[in-house]
Amino acid sequence: MDAFAATRLAAGTAFLVVAAASDLRTRRVRDPLWIGLGTLGLVVLAVKFVVESAPWSAWTFAGSAALLFYAVFFGRPLTEEDGFHARSVRIAVFSVAGVMWIAPFAFRGAVPATGSTAELASTPVIIVAYQGLYRLRILHGGADAKGLMAITLLVPTYPNALPFPLLMPDPRVDAALRIVFPFSLVVWVDAAIVSLAIPIGLFLFNVLRGDVAIPQAFLGYRARLDPFPAHAWLMEKITSRGEHVLVLFPKRGENPADDIARLRATGVDRAWVTPKTPFMLPLLVGFLLAFLAGNLVLAVFGLGH
């Protein structure tokens, strides 16, 4: 494992331990943590560029990713609840980031088909993709998306961590995977696989309590409405027509007070809730797995060895 990989592994682990502790305690992770991790990643990347005399195209790809990353934390968004707002400074920042990403492709030989520069070309794209996944609610928490963006800047290319990872891609697909499947995406996929243990754990917990109802037993647990659990979403409601319904995937951010009052008025004192699962702990495990074990999807599809 070279010095850059070791630095990234140590820094990522330290920051994610802090994030996991905060997530477990409050279900929140403050933005300065991700800004710090992303900035540290850019500093390490800049040092690596200087040491290795990286081409100008690598610098522009990194600059584009940096602009997109910081835009998440600073300034007001273009779209809000009341519609689109043409904020000139923000549009200018996005335009510069776009030009910095596109420019190297206009020069022959500036972006080789393989290698670290080709991997860096995907960095701005994946940062935009994480923002899109958050808006589509595939990434459920803002901290999840921001954490993955910060990890993208910390480890923008696959690290030289030999003898790790233990699971190496098939040489026939390795070069392509490094571009279309960036390292931070490996972290997310590994974390998602780890997260599969949560519904299994919930089901076993419900079996021991005698609350075996499918499918809600995999998604939550029955809890008293008074007091209502601090870190949970309500899965049961009384509709305006008086129907008692089960909501498997309740809308995030809703105040359950009115629904709780309606349920209690009908004599319900215990209801199904789904926990606000802290994703930072699986993300920490996924980060370590990505470094040390590799892409777990490769094992599933037999593309690793």
Secondary structure, 3 states (H helix, E strand, C coil): CCHHHHHHHHHHHHHHHHHHHHHHHHCCCCHHHHHHHHHHHHHHHHHHHHHHCCCHHHHHHHHHHHHHHHHHHCCCCCEECCEECCCHHHHHHHHHHHHHHHHHHHCCCCCCCCCHHHHHHCHHHHHHHHHHHHHCCCCCCHHHHHHHHHHHHHCCCCCCCCCCCCCCECHHHHHHHHHHCCHHHHHHHHHHHHHCHHHHHHHHHHHHHCCCCCCHHHHCEEEECCCCCCCEEECEEECCCCCEEECCCCCCCCCCHHHHHHHHHCCCCEEEEEECCCCHHHHHHHHHHHHHCCCHHHHHHCCEC
